[in-house]
Amino acid sequence: MEVILANPRGFCAGVERAIAIVERALEKFGAPIYVRHEVVHNKFVCDDLRAKGAIFIEDLAEVPAGSTLIFSAHGVSKAVREEADKRGLKVFDATCPLVTKVHVEVGKMRRDEREIVMIGHKGHPEVEGTIGQASGGMYLVETVADVESLRVADETKLAYVTQTTLSVDDASEIVAALRKRFPLIQGPKKDDICYATQNRQEAAKELAAQCDFVIVVGSPNSSNSNRLREVAAARGVDSRMVDNASEIDPAWFAGKQRVGVTAGASAPEVLVDAVIERLRGLGLSTLRQDAGLPENVSFPLPVELQR
């Protein structure tokens, strides 16, 4: 059995920054450090940070007065920021800068008196945080069918933004439906789906073209990891997502000759290494990596946490 590793895969710059913010805060201020929502959607990462003294919460009422609070990479609503400020909490913002870009777009669109259609997944913390940048005038659509049933106040004053971790192909279909239904709708100057999501989906497509089975390393609540599995499956390739190597079923590989492995943007390389070791015990004979696109993006930490 030949195994091909996708490139790029795993951590993106926003995830690396968010994890580093929690670790540096723990080093500087000591445990506990409170984090609003899981800092990134990966069980291994969050369990590791818990062991170091991070406490993940959903309600700011759980944070004692005078504590240090970190906002997760997914971003938060204005209401959450205001509540943290009123309570006098020491806040570090681990929101991915590419999510913050979308928040800024929402603010500008609303100042221009435009209603906004957000393309995203209901209940996802990034979607809740982005919609929470405005006090109203926003609509959420998840599918082309949602676009068809959408009713807005003024079709001439309409704009759209997207969740950063969507399927590029699915989002394109929804944007096309929006433009057909609302010809005057305006979009962001630059695509909201982040570079890492797009690069990993392109790499997953390349993998699917070469393999008869694809494994995606990622946690079930990771949006971008789920999209990677869907991208491969959409190309007719049997695809499974695993949180870790222990979830791999040997029966999956019966008759399979070439297996692709990739990882979501919140999945650390150590989990990929463990998957490869598991595959070695199941008949892996050769291992190679796709060339892929180089990624040289990095985001600075808050000044107070820089060494």
C-alpha contacts under 8 A as a table, 3 or more apart, distances in Angstrom:
res1	aa1	res2	aa2	distance
1	M	256	K	7.05
1	M	257	Q	4.77
1	M	258	R	5.75
1	M	259	V	7.26
1	M	283	G	5.71
1	M	284	L	4.75
1	M	285	S	5.40
1	M	286	T	6.97
2	E	257	Q	6.17
2	E	258	R	4.75
2	E	259	V	6.23
2	E	284	L	5.85
2	E	285	S	5.74
2	E	286	T	4.87
2	E	287	L	6.02
3	V	258	R	5.76
3	V	259	V	4.77
3	V	260	G	5.70
3	V	261	V	7.19
3	V	284	L	6.63
3	V	285	S	7.87
3	V	286	T	6.26
3	V	287	L	4.90
3	V	288	R	6.55
4	I	207	L	7.45
4	I	258	R	7.38
4	I	259	V	6.23
4	I	260	G	4.76
4	I	261	V	6.21
4	I	287	L	5.92
4	I	288	R	5.09
4	I	289	Q	5.49
4	I	290	D	6.84
5	L	260	G	5.93
5	L	261	V	4.98
5	L	262	T	6.11
5	L	287	L	7.60
5	L	288	R	6.25
5	L	289	Q	4.56
5	L	290	D	6.13
6	A	9	R	6.06
6	A	203	A	5.82
6	A	204	A	6.73
6	A	207	L	6.40
6	A	260	G	7.05
6	A	261	V	6.12
6	A	262	T	5.12
6	A	289	Q	6.22
6	A	290	D	5.51
6	A	292	G	7.21
7	N	200	R	7.33
7	N	203	A	5.99
7	N	262	T	7.68
7	N	289	Q	6.96
7	N	290	D	5.65
7	N	291	A	6.28
7	N	292	G	4.52
7	N	293	L	6.70
8	P	199	N	6.75
8	P	200	R	5.88
8	P	203	A	6.65
8	P	292	G	5.86
8	P	293	L	6.30
8	P	294	P	7.14
8	P	295	E	7.54
9	R	200	R	5.98
9	R	203	A	8.00
9	R	262	T	5.64
9	R	263	A	5.09
9	R	264	G	6.44
9	R	265	A	6.72
10	G	262	T	7.41
10	G	263	A	4.75
10	G	264	G	5.11
10	G	265	A	4.51
10	G	266	S	6.22
10	G	267	A	5.15
10	G	268	P	5.81
10	G	269	E	6.28
11	F	15	V	6.03
11	F	16	E	6.39
11	F	264	G	7.22
11	F	265	A	4.42
11	F	266	S	5.30
11	F	267	A	6.02
11	F	268	P	6.04
11	F	269	E	7.70
12	C	15	V	5.42
12	C	16	E	6.27
12	C	196	A	6.03
12	C	265	A	5.26
12	C	266	S	7.22
13	A	16	E	5.13
13	A	17	R	6.13
13	A	297	V	6.04
13	A	298	S	5.14
13	A	299	F	6.28
14	G	17	R	5.17
14	G	18	A	6.20
14	G	73	A	6.97
14	G	95	T	7.81
14	G	96	C	4.86
14	G	97	P	7.03
14	G	98	L	7.87
14	G	298	S	7.73
14	G	299	F	6.88
15	V	18	A	5.11
15	V	19	I	6.21
15	V	40	V	6.62
15	V	73	A	6.87
15	V	96	C	7.44
15	V	265	A	7.07
15	V	266	S	6.06
16	E	19	I	5.40
16	E	20	A	6.11
17	R	20	A	5.07
17	R	21	I	6.15
17	R	94	A	7.06
17	R	96	C	7.85
17	R	298	S	7.95
17	R	299	F	6.44
17	R	300	P	7.28
17	R	301	L	6.49
18	A	21	I	5.19
18	A	22	V	6.64
18	A	39	V	6.59
18	A	40	V	7.46
18	A	72	S	6.99
18	A	73	A	5.79
18	A	94	A	4.80
18	A	95	T	7.18
18	A	96	C	7.36
19	I	22	V	5.35
19	I	23	E	6.29
19	I	39	V	7.05
19	I	40	V	7.71
20	A	23	E	5.03
20	A	24	R	5.89
20	A	301	L	7.80
21	I	24	R	5.25
21	I	25	A	6.02
21	I	92	F	7.68
21	I	94	A	6.59
21	I	301	L	6.70
21	I	302	P	7.78
21	I	305	L	7.00
22	V	25	A	5.16
22	V	26	L	6.22
22	V	33	I	7.57
22	V	49	L	7.72
22	V	54	A	7.50
22	V	70	I	7.22
23	E	26	L	5.15
23	E	27	E	6.27
23	E	49	L	7.47
24	R	27	E	4.96
24	R	28	K	6.06
24	R	305	L	6.00
25	A	28	K	5.12
25	A	29	F	5.70
25	A	30	G	7.17
25	A	33	I	7.15
25	A	305	L	6.76
26	L	29	F	5.47
26	L	30	G	4.63
26	L	31	A	5.70
26	L	32	P	7.34
26	L	33	I	6.30
26	L	52	K	7.56
26	L	53	G	7.10
26	L	54	A	7.58
27	E	30	G	5.68
28	K	305	L	7.75
29	F	33	I	7.94
30	G	33	I	7.24
30	G	53	G	7.82
31	A	52	K	7.43
31	A	53	G	4.77
31	A	54	A	6.75
32	P	53	G	4.97
32	P	54	A	5.65
32	P	55	I	6.57
33	I	53	G	6.42
33	I	54	A	4.87
33	I	55	I	6.09
33	I	67	S	7.30
33	I	68	T	5.66
33	I	69	L	6.35
33	I	70	I	7.67
34	Y	54	A	5.85
34	Y	55	I	4.79
34	Y	56	F	5.94
34	Y	57	I	6.94
34	Y	63	V	6.77
34	Y	67	S	7.42
34	Y	68	T	6.15
34	Y	69	L	4.78
34	Y	70	I	6.25
35	V	38	E	6.89
35	V	39	V	6.62
35	V	54	A	6.83
35	V	55	I	5.99
35	V	56	F	4.77
35	V	57	I	6.09
35	V	69	L	5.58
35	V	70	I	4.63
35	V	71	F	5.96
35	V	72	S	6.61
36	R	39	V	7.33
36	R	56	F	5.89
36	R	57	I	5.08
36	R	58	E	5.53
36	R	59	D	7.46
36	R	60	L	7.41
36	R	69	L	7.09
36	R	70	I	6.14
36	R	71	F	5.18
36	R	72	S	5.95
37	H	56	F	5.64
37	H	57	I	5.52
37	H	58	E	5.32
37	H	71	F	7.42
37	H	72	S	5.98
38	E	41	H	6.21
38	E	46	C	6.68
38	E	56	F	5.87
38	E	57	I	7.77
38	E	72	S	6.33
39	V	46	C	7.26
39	V	56	F	7.91
39	V	71	F	7.26
39	V	72	S	4.11
39	V	73	A	5.68
39	V	74	H	7.66
39	V	94	A	7.71
40	V	45	V	7.68
40	V	46	C	7.39
40	V	72	S	6.67
40	V	73	A	6.10
40	V	74	H	7.52
40	V	266	S	6.21
41	H	46	C	7.84
41	H	219	S	6.62
41	H	221	N	6.08
41	H	222	S	5.08
41	H	266	S	6.22
42	N	45	V	5.47
42	N	46	C	6.24
42	N	218	G	6.71
42	N	219	S	5.22
42	N	221	N	7.73
42	N	222	S	6.91
42	N	266	S	5.90
42	N	267	A	6.20
43	K	46	C	5.22
43	K	47	D	5.93
43	K	219	S	6.35
43	K	243	D	7.62
44	F	47	D	5.25
44	F	48	D	6.17
45	V	48	D	5.18
45	V	49	L	6.34
45	V	267	A	7.80
45	V	268	P	7.60
46	C	49	L	5.06
46	C	50	R	6.06
47	D	50	R	5.01
47	D	51	A	6.25
48	D	51	A	5.19
48	D	52	K	6.57
49	L	52	K	5.01
49	L	53	G	6.41
49	L	54	A	5.43
50	R	53	G	5.10
50	R	54	A	4.56
50	R	55	I	6.11
50	R	56	F	7.88
51	A	54	A	7.22
57	I	60	L	7.18
57	I	62	E	6.80
57	I	63	V	7.93
59	D	62	E	5.84
59	D	63	V	7.89
60	L	63	V	5.40
60	L	80	V	7.91
60	L	83	E	7.69
60	L	84	A	7.21
61	A	64	P	7.53
63	V	67	S	6.67
63	V	69	L	7.74
64	P	67	S	5.78
65	A	87	R	6.79
65	A	88	G	7.19
65	A	89	L	6.59
66	G	88	G	6.65
66	G	89	L	5.49
66	G	90	K	6.96
67	S	89	L	5.73
67	S	90	K	6.30
68	T	89	L	6.04
68	T	90	K	4.66
68	T	91	V	5.93
68	T	92	F	7.75
69	L	89	L	6.50
69	L	90	K	5.95
69	L	91	V	4.83
69	L	92	F	6.38
70	I	91	V	5.65
70	I	92	F	4.80
70	I	93	D	5.67
70	I	94	A	6.47
71	F	74	H	7.98
71	F	75	G	6.46
71	F	76	V	6.86
71	F	91	V	7.52
71	F	92	F	6.56
71	F	93	D	4.97
71	F	94	A	5.41
71	F	95	T	6.37
72	S	75	G	5.88
72	S	76	V	7.72
72	S	93	D	7.22
72	S	94	A	5.32
72	S	95	T	5.67
73	A	94	A	5.01
73	A	95	T	3.90
73	A	96	C	4.96
74	H	95	T	5.60
74	H	96	C	6.63
74	H	99	V	6.95
74	H	125	P	6.05
74	H	126	E	4.59
74	H	129	G	7.42
75	G	94	A	7.57
75	G	95	T	4.65
75	G	96	C	7.19
75	G	99	V	6.81
75	G	100	T	7.29
75	G	125	P	7.30
75	G	126	E	5.83
75	G	129	G	5.50
75	G	130	T	7.46
76	V	80	V	6.24
76	V	81	R	7.12
76	V	95	T	7.85
76	V	125	P	7.49
76	V	126	E	7.29
76	V	128	E	7.31
76	V	129	G	4.11
76	V	130	T	7.22
76	V	132	G	7.36
77	S	80	V	5.38
77	S	81	R	6.65
77	S	128	E	6.92
77	S	129	G	4.16
77	S	130	T	6.46
77	S	131	I	7.27
77	S	132	G	4.19
77	S	133	Q	5.48
78	K	81	R	5.09
78	K	82	E	6.13
78	K	129	G	7.73
78	K	132	G	5.94
78	K	133	Q	5.46
78	K	134	A	7.86
79	A	82	E	5.08
79	A	83	E	6.15
79	A	132	G	7.14
80	V	83	E	5.10
80	V	84	A	6.23
81	R	84	A	5.20
81	R	85	D	6.19
82	E	85	D	5.03
82	E	86	K	6.13
83	E	86	K	5.11
83	E	87	R	6.24
84	A	87	R	5.21
84	A	88	G	6.32
84	A	89	L	5.59
84	A	91	V	7.51
85	D	88	G	5.13
85	D	89	L	6.28
86	K	89	L	7.89
92	F	302	P	7.38
93	D	302	P	7.97
95	T	99	V	6.67
95	T	100	T	6.65
96	C	99	V	5.23
96	C	100	T	6.38
97	P	100	T	4.82
97	P	101	K	6.18
97	P	299	F	7.63
98	L	101	K	5.00
98	L	102	V	6.78
98	L	164	T	7.53
98	L	192	D	7.65
98	L	194	C	6.60
99	V	102	V	5.21
99	V	103	H	6.51
99	V	126	E	7.69
99	V	164	T	6.72
100	T	103	H	4.90
100	T	104	V	6.25
101	K	104	V	5.16
101	K	105	E	6.33
102	V	105	E	4.96
102	V	106	V	6.29
102	V	130	T	7.29
102	V	161	V	7.00
102	V	162	T	7.85
102	V	192	D	6.67
103	H	106	V	5.14
103	H	107	G	6.41
103	H	130	T	5.78
103	H	133	Q	6.36
104	V	107	G	5.14
104	V	108	K	6.34
105	E	108	K	5.18
105	E	109	M	6.09
105	E	161	V	7.88
105	E	188	P	7.06
106	V	109	M	5.12
106	V	110	R	6.12
106	V	116	I	7.50
106	V	130	T	7.64
106	V	133	Q	6.85
106	V	134	A	7.32
106	V	161	V	7.61
107	G	110	R	5.29
107	G	111	R	6.19
107	G	133	Q	6.86
107	G	134	A	7.07
108	K	111	R	5.05
108	K	112	D	6.27
109	M	112	D	5.04
109	M	113	E	6.52
109	M	114	R	5.47
109	M	115	E	7.50
109	M	116	I	7.37
109	M	159	A	7.09
110	R	113	E	4.82
110	R	114	R	5.22
110	R	115	E	6.67
110	R	116	I	7.69
110	R	134	A	7.35
110	R	137	G	7.83
111	R	114	R	7.40
113	E	157	K	7.11
114	R	137	G	7.70
114	R	157	K	4.76
114	R	158	L	5.13
114	R	159	A	6.36
115	E	137	G	4.82
115	E	138	M	5.80
115	E	139	Y	7.94
115	E	152	V	7.78
115	E	153	A	7.88
115	E	154	D	7.80
115	E	157	K	6.36
115	E	158	L	4.98
115	E	159	A	6.26
116	I	137	G	6.32
116	I	138	M	4.73
116	I	139	Y	6.23
116	I	158	L	5.86
116	I	159	A	4.81
116	I	160	Y	5.15
116	I	161	V	7.22
117	V	138	M	5.78
117	V	139	Y	4.73
117	V	140	L	5.84
117	V	141	V	6.96
117	V	158	L	7.53
117	V	159	A	6.20
117	V	160	Y	4.52
117	V	161	V	6.47
118	M	127	V	7.91
118	M	131	I	7.64
118	M	138	M	7.01
118	M	139	Y	5.94
118	M	140	L	4.81
118	M	141	V	6.21
118	M	160	Y	5.66
118	M	161	V	5.04
118	M	162	T	5.47
118	M	163	Q	7.41
119	I	140	L	5.99
119	I	141	V	5.10
119	I	142	E	5.83
119	I	160	Y	7.39
119	I	161	V	6.33
119	I	162	T	4.58
119	I	163	Q	6.21
119	I	171	A	7.28
119	I	174	I	7.69
120	G	127	V	6.30
120	G	140	L	6.80
120	G	141	V	6.42
120	G	142	E	5.46
120	G	162	T	6.04
120	G	163	Q	5.07
120	G	166	L	7.03
121	H	124	H	5.79
121	H	127	V	6.79
121	H	141	V	7.86
121	H	142	E	5.82
121	H	163	Q	7.79
122	K	127	V	6.87
122	K	128	E	7.86
122	K	140	L	7.46
122	K	142	E	7.39
123	G	127	V	6.91
123	G	128	E	6.55
124	H	127	V	5.34
124	H	128	E	6.33
125	P	128	E	4.99
125	P	129	G	6.00
126	E	129	G	5.12
126	E	130	T	6.10
126	E	163	Q	6.92
127	V	130	T	5.13
127	V	131	I	6.05
127	V	163	Q	6.41
128	E	131	I	5.31
128	E	132	G	5.95
129	G	132	G	4.94
129	G	133	Q	6.68
130	T	133	Q	5.38
130	T	134	A	7.96
131	I	134	A	6.11
131	I	138	M	6.64
132	G	135	S	6.82
134	A	137	G	7.32
134	A	138	M	7.49
141	V	144	V	7.86
141	V	146	D	5.39
141	V	147	V	6.42
142	E	146	D	6.40
143	T	146	D	5.18
143	T	147	V	6.78
143	T	174	I	6.39
144	V	147	V	5.11
144	V	148	E	6.54
144	V	173	E	7.12
144	V	174	I	5.19
144	V	177	A	6.26
145	A	148	E	5.10
145	A	149	S	6.57
146	D	149	S	5.32
146	D	150	L	6.08
147	V	150	L	5.08
147	V	174	I	7.39
147	V	177	A	6.72
147	V	178	L	6.30
147	V	181	R	7.79
148	E	177	A	7.88
148	E	181	R	7.50
152	V	155	E	6.45
154	D	157	K	5.59
154	D	158	L	6.98
155	E	158	L	5.77
155	E	182	F	6.26
155	E	184	L	7.13
155	E	185	I	7.39
156	T	182	F	7.97
156	T	184	L	5.75
156	T	185	I	7.05
157	K	184	L	7.64
157	K	185	I	7.15
158	L	184	L	7.18
158	L	185	I	4.91
158	L	186	Q	6.39
159	A	185	I	5.06
159	A	186	Q	4.45
159	A	187	G	5.58
160	Y	185	I	7.23
160	Y	186	Q	6.43
160	Y	187	G	5.17
160	Y	188	P	7.13
161	V	187	G	6.51
161	V	188	P	6.47
161	V	192	D	6.71
162	T	166	L	7.72
162	T	171	A	7.80
162	T	192	D	5.68
162	T	193	I	6.73
163	Q	166	L	6.05
163	Q	192	D	6.84
163	Q	193	I	6.51
164	T	192	D	5.52
164	T	193	I	3.98
164	T	194	C	5.21
164	T	197	T	7.48
165	T	193	I	5.90
165	T	194	C	6.76
165	T	197	T	5.78
165	T	223	S	6.22
165	T	224	N	5.06
165	T	227	R	7.96
166	L	170	D	7.45
166	L	171	A	6.56
166	L	193	I	6.53
166	L	197	T	7.59
166	L	223	S	7.29
166	L	224	N	6.68
166	L	227	R	6.84
167	S	170	D	5.22
167	S	171	A	6.02
167	S	201	Q	7.65
167	S	224	N	7.82
167	S	227	R	5.64
167	S	228	L	7.97
167	S	231	V	7.53
168	V	171	A	5.22
168	V	172	S	6.11
168	V	193	I	7.19
168	V	198	Q	6.66
168	V	201	Q	7.80
169	D	172	S	5.16
169	D	173	E	6.48
170	D	173	E	5.24
170	D	174	I	6.47
171	A	174	I	5.09
171	A	175	V	6.09
172	S	175	V	5.08
172	S	176	A	6.08
173	E	176	A	5.12
173	E	177	A	6.27
174	I	177	A	5.01
174	I	178	L	6.18
175	V	178	L	4.98
175	V	179	R	6.15
176	A	179	R	5.13
176	A	180	K	6.15
177	A	180	K	5.10
177	A	181	R	6.11
178	L	181	R	5.17
178	L	182	F	5.66
178	L	183	P	7.66
178	L	185	I	7.46
179	R	182	F	5.09
179	R	183	P	4.90
179	R	184	L	7.32
179	R	185	I	6.31
180	K	183	P	5.69
182	F	185	I	5.58
188	P	191	D	6.43
188	P	192	D	7.17
191	D	194	C	7.48
193	I	197	T	6.69
193	I	198	Q	6.91
194	C	197	T	5.40
194	C	198	Q	6.37
195	Y	198	Q	5.19
195	Y	199	N	5.99
196	A	199	N	5.10
196	A	200	R	6.02
196	A	265	A	7.10
197	T	200	R	5.33
197	T	201	Q	6.15
197	T	224	N	6.48
197	T	265	A	7.38
198	Q	201	Q	5.19
198	Q	202	E	6.20
199	N	202	E	5.18
199	N	203	A	6.19
199	N	293	L	7.20
200	R	203	A	4.98
200	R	204	A	6.09
200	R	228	L	7.29
200	R	264	G	7.62
200	R	265	A	7.99
201	Q	204	A	4.93
201	Q	205	K	6.26
201	Q	227	R	7.68
201	Q	228	L	5.76
201	Q	231	V	6.70
202	E	205	K	5.10
202	E	206	E	6.39
203	A	206	E	5.05
203	A	207	L	6.17
203	A	292	G	6.65
204	A	207	L	4.90
204	A	208	A	6.09
204	A	228	L	6.30
204	A	231	V	6.74
204	A	232	A	6.08
204	A	262	T	7.10
205	K	208	A	5.10
205	K	209	A	6.30
205	K	231	V	6.56
205	K	232	A	6.02
205	K	235	R	7.67
206	E	209	A	5.21
206	E	210	Q	6.71
207	L	210	Q	5.34
207	L	211	C	6.11
207	L	214	V	7.57
207	L	232	A	7.73
207	L	260	G	5.84
207	L	261	V	7.98
208	A	211	C	5.26
208	A	212	D	7.19
208	A	213	F	7.58
208	A	214	V	6.88
208	A	232	A	5.33
208	A	235	R	6.68
208	A	237	V	6.21
208	A	260	G	7.28
209	A	235	R	7.72
210	Q	258	R	7.55
210	Q	260	G	7.97
211	C	214	V	6.90
211	C	237	V	7.47
211	C	257	Q	7.88
211	C	258	R	4.97
211	C	259	V	5.45
211	C	260	G	5.88
212	D	237	V	5.75
212	D	238	D	6.73
212	D	256	K	6.28
212	D	257	Q	7.05
212	D	258	R	5.81
212	D	259	V	6.23
212	D	260	G	7.93
213	F	237	V	5.85
213	F	238	D	5.04
213	F	239	S	5.79
213	F	253	F	7.79
213	F	256	K	6.90
213	F	258	R	6.77
213	F	259	V	4.88
213	F	260	G	6.18
214	V	229	R	7.76
214	V	232	A	7.03
214	V	237	V	7.03
214	V	238	D	6.41
214	V	239	S	4.63
214	V	240	R	6.47
214	V	259	V	5.67
214	V	260	G	4.52
214	V	261	V	5.81
214	V	262	T	7.75
215	I	229	R	7.67
215	I	239	S	5.83
215	I	240	R	5.13
215	I	241	M	5.77
215	I	242	V	7.18
215	I	259	V	7.50
215	I	260	G	6.13
215	I	261	V	4.85
215	I	262	T	6.39
216	V	225	S	6.86
216	V	228	L	6.90
216	V	229	R	6.09
216	V	239	S	7.49
216	V	240	R	6.20
216	V	241	M	4.56
216	V	242	V	6.30
216	V	261	V	5.99
216	V	262	T	5.00
216	V	263	A	5.19
216	V	264	G	7.05
217	V	225	S	7.26
217	V	241	M	5.77
217	V	242	V	5.15
217	V	243	D	5.85
217	V	244	N	6.79
217	V	261	V	7.59
217	V	262	T	6.23
217	V	263	A	4.38
217	V	264	G	6.25
217	V	267	A	6.57
217	V	271	L	7.26
217	V	272	V	6.73
218	G	222	S	6.57
218	G	225	S	5.40
218	G	226	N	7.73
218	G	241	M	6.40
218	G	242	V	5.94
218	G	243	D	5.03
218	G	244	N	7.69
218	G	263	A	6.07
218	G	264	G	5.43
218	G	266	S	7.17
218	G	267	A	5.53
219	S	222	S	5.43
219	S	225	S	7.24
219	S	241	M	7.84
219	S	242	V	6.92
219	S	243	D	4.82
219	S	267	A	7.73
220	P	225	S	7.87
220	P	226	N	7.17
220	P	241	M	7.84
220	P	243	D	7.21
222	S	225	S	5.33
222	S	226	N	6.31
222	S	264	G	7.60
222	S	266	S	7.48
223	S	226	N	5.27
223	S	227	R	6.31
224	N	227	R	5.04
224	N	228	L	6.40
224	N	264	G	5.96
224	N	265	A	6.83
225	S	228	L	5.17
225	S	229	R	6.67
225	S	241	M	7.76
225	S	263	A	6.83
225	S	264	G	4.28
225	S	265	A	7.11
226	N	229	R	5.31
226	N	230	E	6.33
226	N	241	M	7.40
227	R	230	E	4.95
227	R	231	V	6.04
228	L	231	V	5.08
228	L	232	A	6.46
228	L	264	G	7.20
229	R	232	A	5.36
229	R	233	A	6.11
229	R	239	S	5.89
229	R	240	R	6.51
229	R	241	M	6.46
230	E	233	A	4.95
230	E	234	A	5.87
230	E	239	S	7.87
231	V	234	A	5.24
231	V	235	R	6.87
232	A	235	R	5.41
232	A	236	G	7.10
232	A	237	V	5.88
232	A	238	D	7.67
232	A	239	S	6.42
233	A	236	G	5.22
233	A	237	V	4.98
233	A	238	D	5.96
233	A	239	S	5.67
234	A	237	V	7.28
242	V	245	A	7.01
242	V	247	E	5.90
242	V	248	I	6.96
243	D	247	E	7.02
244	N	247	E	5.98
244	N	248	I	7.80
244	N	271	L	6.07
244	N	274	A	7.55
244	N	275	V	6.98
245	A	248	I	5.62
245	A	271	L	7.17
245	A	274	A	5.84
245	A	275	V	4.65
245	A	278	R	6.35
248	I	252	W	7.95
249	D	252	W	5.73
250	P	253	F	5.93
250	P	254	A	7.62
250	P	282	L	6.82
251	A	254	A	5.69
253	F	256	K	5.01
256	K	259	V	7.12
261	V	272	V	7.87
262	T	272	V	7.72
263	A	266	S	7.98
263	A	267	A	5.92
263	A	268	P	7.99
263	A	272	V	7.10
264	G	267	A	5.36
267	A	271	L	7.07
268	P	271	L	5.83
268	P	272	V	7.19
269	E	272	V	4.97
269	E	273	D	6.23
270	V	273	D	5.04
270	V	274	A	6.35
271	L	274	A	5.08
271	L	275	V	6.32
272	V	275	V	5.05
272	V	276	I	6.31
273	D	276	I	5.13
273	D	277	E	6.32
274	A	277	E	5.06
274	A	278	R	6.22
275	V	278	R	5.03
275	V	279	L	6.23
276	I	279	L	5.01
276	I	280	R	6.22
277	E	280	R	5.03
277	E	281	G	6.75
278	R	281	G	5.39
278	R	282	L	6.71
279	L	282	L	4.85
279	L	283	G	6.45
279	L	284	L	5.53
280	R	283	G	5.62
280	R	284	L	4.53
280	R	285	S	7.30
281	G	284	L	7.00
284	L	287	L	7.46
301	L	305	L	6.37
301	L	306	Q	6.02
302	P	305	L	5.49
302	P	306	Q	6.51
303	V	306	Q	5.28
